């Protein structure tokens, strides 16, 4: 999934979440879309951290965080 030593954009979130493979794939797709659209993922991560959504300790919390990431990405254009 990585090209060379450059981390994927989804890694900025994945390291703070407990993800199934399906959730990881959804996160990667959202982050790829955000990158293409020029959406600042670091800003979204900061907001979610300030709100207490990140970091997540279990899959249920991660699922909620994934929905919030989606909401931020979908509402950014």
C-alpha positions in Angstrom: 0.0 0.0 0.0 2.9 2.3 0.4 5.0 3.7 -2.3 8.6 3.9 -1.2 9.1 5.4 2.2 6.3 7.9 1.8 3.4 7.2 4.2 -0.1 7.1 2.8 -2.4 9.9 3.8 -4.7 7.5 5.6 -1.9 6.7 8.0 -2.4 10.0 9.8 -5.7 8.7 11.0 -5.1 4.9 11.0 -2.4 5.2 13.6 -5.0 6.6 16.1 -7.8 4.2 15.2 -8.6 0.5 15.6 -9.7 -0.6 12.1 -10.9 -3.7 10.4 -9.6 -4.3 6.9 -12.8 -2.9 5.4 -12.7 0.2 7.6 -9.0 0.7 6.6 -10.0 0.4 2.9 -12.8 2.9 3.3 -10.4 5.3 5.1 -7.8 5.0 2.3 -10.5 5.7 -0.3 -11.7 8.8 1.6 -8.2 10.1 2.0 -7.4 9.5 -1.6 -10.5 11.4 -2.7 -9.6 14.3 -0.2 -6.1 14.4 -1.7 -7.4 14.7 -5.2 -9.9 17.4 -4.2 -7.2 19.3 -2.3 -8.9 18.8 1.1 -6.5 19.4 4.1 -6.5 16.1 6.0 -4.2 17.5 8.7 -6.9 20.2 9.5 -9.6 17.5 9.8 -7.4 15.4 12.1 -6.7 18.5 14.3 -10.5 19.2 14.6 -11.3 15.6 15.5 -8.5 15.5 18.1 -9.7 18.8 19.6 -13.3 17.3 19.7 -12.0 14.2 21.5 -13.0 11.9 18.6 -9.4 10.9 18.1 -7.6 8.8 19.3 -9.9 5.8 19.3 -9.6 2.8 21.7 -11.9 0.4 20.0 -13.7 -0.4 16.7 -17.0 1.2 17.8 -15.3 4.6 18.4 -13.3 4.2 15.2 -16.5 3.6 13.3 -17.8 6.9 14.7 -14.6 8.7 13.8 -14.7 7.2 10.3 -18.2 8.7 9.9 -16.9 12.1 11.1 -14.0 12.0 8.7 -16.4 11.2 5.9 -18.7 14.0 6.9 -15.7 16.5 6.9 -14.5 15.3 3.5 -17.9 15.2 1.9 -18.8 18.7 3.2 -15.5 20.3 2.1 -16.4 20.9 -1.5 
